[in-house]
Amino acid sequence: MGIITRKSTDMIKVQFRLHMWTLIDTKRTLPVGNKLYLNQDSGWQDSLHVYVFDTENNTWYELEGEGNKPSARDKLQGSVVDSCIYYIGGFGPQFTGDEEDWENYDSLKTWRKLSCLSCPVQQLKYSLKCDSKFCTATSKWSQPMQMNLGVPTARAAHGMCTVGHDLVIFGGRDTEKRTNDLHIFNVDTRKWDLEMEVKGQWPAARSFHTATGVGKRVVVMGGRGQDNNHLADFHIFDTETKEWLQPNVSGDIPEARGQHSVAVVGDQLVLYGGSSKFSPEIMMCQNFHGDTYVLQIADVLKGKAETVDTNGTGS
């Protein structure tokens, strides 16, 4: 078992049993199942582009789906439920129609509300087997109507993952600041959970972090904080008890970072890469990480919150 990472046009695979990195010899004709999906914009001038990498024959191709694609955007999040990919959020510039230089437009200062209310959940339906409605070569974009109005603020660089048929969203940056709010959208009822009573200590506001579904729990790691400081913390949200857990973490703890990748591979949670040391002068991170860390899934699933008495001590 392994995970695949991409730098520029290279595809590199790590096999954990062998502790070996391998460069994949890919074919290109221009990534649910044995396929990986890559979202890419085109300078915000066009709709969202989706590319597929077939892991069986190492071939790239662009997915041409039916229906209206979402507008091109940056720092969006997508998550899989069954054979569907749901996209939420992202940002792009607000164009007046008079801009001549699209590529150099100051997108950091002008946000466009692309998620939730003004651009609802986007769904890419993709059939993994032939039946009466779809075949493996058929895809369709749709925009499922949300059945209540309790939508999150528009945001980008948030964390999102799937737990069952729920999409769990944490944090990100909206039009005003980085946030630490939590939202759950059920794809069956098409409703946001407006009655959550969340217990425990909330993580600090952040963006560029990861939120990873592990069983009925969500692991939130790292990110960039309110003052552009990078975080090295580790939080667990239990979707059944609706509480935040603050576990004790030991071992070779990854240093603070954002824009990293975290995935479940077999019985391990795997973290790879990321960036840190953000410079406000050049508006870029100056450190880039190529390290890999693993954590046992069993450690994430065990344990529960301590009961605190009125004196503030654990019981």
C-alpha positions in Angstrom: 0.0 0.0 0.0 1.2 3.5 -0.7 0.3 7.1 -1.3 1.0 9.2 -4.3 2.3 12.8 -4.3 2.8 15.3 -7.1 5.4 18.0 -7.6 5.2 19.9 -10.9 4.4 17.1 -13.4 6.1 14.3 -11.5 4.2 11.5 -9.8 6.1 9.9 -6.9 4.8 6.9 -4.9 5.9 5.8 -1.5 5.5 2.1 -0.5 5.4 1.9 3.3 6.2 -1.7 3.6 9.4 -1.3 1.7 10.1 2.3 2.9 10.8 3.2 -0.7 10.0 6.2 -2.9 9.5 5.5 -6.6 9.1 7.9 -9.6 6.1 6.7 -11.7 6.5 6.6 -15.4 3.3 8.3 -16.4 1.5 8.5 -19.7 -0.4 11.6 -20.7 -3.2 12.2 -23.2 -3.7 15.8 -23.2 -7.3 11.6 -10.2 -12.8 7.0 -6.4 -11.7 3.5 -7.2 -8.3 3.1 -8.8 -8.3 6.8 -9.9 -6.9 10.0 -8.4 -8.6 13.4 -9.1 -6.7 16.6 -9.4 -8.4 20.0 -9.5 -6.7 22.9 -11.4 -7.7 26.4 -12.3 -6.6 28.4 -15.3 -5.8 31.8 -13.9 -9.5 32.1 -12.8 -10.5 32.7 -16.5 -12.4 29.5 -17.0 -14.3 26.8 -15.1 -12.7 24.3 -12.8 -10.6 21.8 -14.6 -10.5 18.2 -13.3 -7.8 15.8 -14.3 -7.8 12.1 -13.6 -4.9 9.8 -13.0 -5.5 6.1 -13.6 -3.3 4.2 -11.2 -3.7 0.9 -13.1 -2.2 2.2 -16.4 -0.4 5.3 -15.1 -2.3 7.6 -17.5 -3.5 11.2 -17.1 -6.6 12.5 -18.9 -8.9 15.5 -18.4 -12.4 14.8 -17.3 -15.1 16.4 -19.4 -18.3 16.1 -17.4 -21.8 17.1 -18.4 -23.6 20.0 -16.7 -22.3 23.3 -15.4 -18.8 23.1 -13.8 -18.0 25.3 -10.8 -16.2 28.5 -11.7 -12.4 28.3 -11.5 -11.1 28.8 -8.0 -8.1 28.4 -5.7 -7.7 26.6 -2.3 -11.0 24.7 -2.6 -11.7 21.4 -0.8 -13.2 18.3 -2.2 -14.3 15.1 -0.5 -15.7 11.7 -1.6 -19.0 10.2 -0.5 -19.6 6.9 -2.2 -19.1 7.5 -5.9 -19.5 11.3 -5.6 -17.0 14.1 -5.1 -18.3 17.1 -3.3 -16.6 20.5 -3.7 -17.0 23.4 -1.3 -15.3 26.8 -1.2 -12.3 28.4 -2.7 -11.6 31.9 -3.8 -10.9 34.1 -6.8 -10.8 37.8 -7.6 -13.9 40.0 -8.1 -13.5 41.1 -11.7 -15.2 44.3 -12.9 -14.5 43.5 -16.5 -11.9 46.3 -16.9 -8.9 44.4 -15.7 -6.3 43.8 -18.4 -3.9 41.6 -16.4 -5.8 38.7 -15.0 -2.8 36.8 -13.8 -1.3 39.7 -11.7 -4.6 40.8 -10.2 -4.3 41.2 -6.4 -6.3 38.1 -5.4 -5.0 38.3 -1.8 -6.9 41.6 -1.1 -10.1 41.0 -3.0 -12.1 37.9 -2.2 -14.9 36.4 -4.1 -17.6 34.6 -2.2 -17.6 31.2 -3.9 -18.8 28.8 -1.3 -22.0 27.8 0.3 -24.6 30.6 -0.1 -23.3 32.3 -3.3 -21.8 29.1 -4.7 -23.4 26.1 -3.0 -22.0 22.6 -2.6 -20.9 21.2 -6.0 -21.2 17.6 -6.7 -19.4 15.5 -9.3 -21.3 12.2 -9.9 -19.1 9.5 -11.3 -20.3 6.0 -11.8 -17.8 3.2 -11.1 -19.7 0.5 -12.9 -22.2 0.3 -15.8 -25.9 0.4 -14.9 -29.1 1.9 -16.3 -28.0 5.5 -15.6 -24.2 5.8 -15.8 -21.2 4.0 -17.1 -17.6 4.3 -16.3 -17.2 6.9 -19.1 -20.1 9.1 -17.9 -19.9 12.0 -15.5 -22.2 14.8 -14.6 -21.9 18.0 -12.6 -24.9 19.0 -10.5 -25.6 21.5 -7.8 -27.7 19.9 -5.1 -30.2 22.2 -3.5 -29.5 22.8 0.1 -32.6 22.3 2.3 -31.8 24.9 5.0 -30.2 28.3 5.2 -27.6 27.7 8.0 -24.7 27.7 5.6 -21.1 28.6 6.6 -19.5 31.8 5.5 -17.7 31.7 2.2 -14.2 30.5 2.7 -11.0 29.0 1.3 -8.0 27.0 2.6 -10.4 25.2 5.0 -10.2 21.6 6.2 -12.9 19.2 4.9 -13.4 15.4 5.1 -16.0 12.7 4.9 -17.5 10.8 7.9 -20.2 8.4 6.7 -22.5 10.6 4.6 -21.5 13.8 6.3 -19.1 16.4 5.1 -17.2 17.9 8.0 -15.7 21.4 7.6 -13.4 23.1 10.0 -11.8 26.5 9.9 -10.4 28.3 6.9 -10.3 31.9 5.9 -13.4 33.9 5.1 -13.7 37.4 3.8 -12.6 38.8 7.2 -10.2 36.5 9.0 -9.2 32.9 9.7 -11.9 31.0 11.6 -12.2 28.0 13.9 -15.9 27.2 13.3 -17.2 23.7 12.6 -20.0 22.7 10.2 -21.5 19.4 9.1 -23.4 18.9 5.9 -25.4 15.6 5.3 -25.5 14.7 1.6 -28.6 12.6 2.0 -30.8 15.2 3.7 -28.9 18.1 2.0 -29.0 20.0 5.3 -26.4 21.6 7.5 -26.5 20.5 11.2 -27.8 23.6 13.0 -28.4 22.0 16.4 -24.9 20.9 17.3 -23.9 21.5 20.9 -20.1 21.0 20.7 -18.2 20.3 23.9 -14.5 20.5 24.7 -11.7 22.9 23.9 -11.9 24.2 20.3 -8.7 24.4 18.3 -7.4 27.9 17.5 -8.5 29.6 14.2 -6.4 28.5 11.2 -6.2 27.9 7.5 -4.0 25.6 5.3 -4.5 22.8 7.8 -5.8 19.3 7.3 -9.0 17.6 8.5 -9.0 13.8 8.0 -11.8 11.4 8.7 -10.7 8.4 10.8 -13.7 6.2 11.6 -16.2 8.4 13.4 -13.5 10.9 14.3 -11.9 13.9 12.5 -8.2 14.6 13.0 -7.2 18.3 12.6 -3.5 18.9 12.2 -1.3 22.0 11.8 -2.1 25.0 9.6 -1.4 28.7 9.6 -2.8 30.7 12.6 -4.3 34.2 12.9 -0.9 35.9 13.0 0.5 33.8 10.2 2.3 31.6 12.7 2.4 28.0 11.8 0.9 25.4 14.1 2.1 21.9 15.2 -0.9 20.9 17.2 -3.1 17.8 17.0 -6.9 17.7 17.7 -9.6 15.1 17.4 -13.3 15.8 16.9 -15.7 12.9 17.8 -18.7 13.2 15.5 -20.8 10.8 17.7 -20.3 12.6 21.0 -19.8 16.1 19.4 -16.8 16.9 21.4 -13.2 18.0 20.8 -10.5 15.9 22.3 -7.0 17.1 23.1 -4.8 13.9 23.1 -1.3 13.6 24.5 1.1 13.3 21.6 4.5 11.7 21.8 7.2 10.4 19.5 8.9 12.2 16.6 6.3 15.0 16.5 6.2 16.9 13.1 7.3 20.5 13.4 4.8 23.3 12.7 3.6 23.5 9.1 0.7 24.1 6.8 -0.3 23.0 3.2 0.7 19.4 4.1 -1.1 16.2 3.1 -2.6 13.7 5.5 -4.2 10.4 4.4 -5.3 7.1 5.9 -3.2 4.3 4.5 -4.1 0.8 5.9 -3.9 1.0 9.6 -1.8 4.2 9.6 -2.4 7.9 9.4 0.3 9.4 7.1 1.5 13.0 7.0 3.7 14.2 4.2 5.4 17.6 3.4 4.1 21.1 3.9 5.5 24.6 4.2 6.3 27.0 7.0 8.1 30.2 8.0 5.6 32.6 6.3 7.2 35.9 5.2 4.7 38.9 5.2 7.2 40.8 3.0 7.1 38.4 0.1 3.7 36.8 1.1 5.2 33.3 0.8 6.5 30.5 2.9 10.2 30.1 3.0 10.5 26.6 4.4 9.3 23.5 2.5 9.2 20.1 4.0 9.7 16.7 2.3 9.4 14.5 5.4 6.9 11.7 6.2 5.4 10.7 9.5 3.0 7.9 10.5 0.6 7.4 13.4 -1.3 4.3 14.2 -5.1 4.5 13.5 -5.8 2.5 16.7 -4.3 5.4 18.7 -6.7 7.9 17.1 -9.8 5.8 17.8 -9.1 5.0 21.4 -9.5 7.2 24.4 -12.2 9.7 25.4 -12.5 13.1 27.0 -11.8 13.4 30.7 -14.6 14.4 33.0 -13.8 17.7 34.7 -15.3 18.5 38.1 -16.3 22.0 39.4 -12.8 22.6 40.7 -11.4 22.1 37.3 -9.6 18.8 38.0 -10.0 15.6 36.1 -12.0 12.9 37.8 
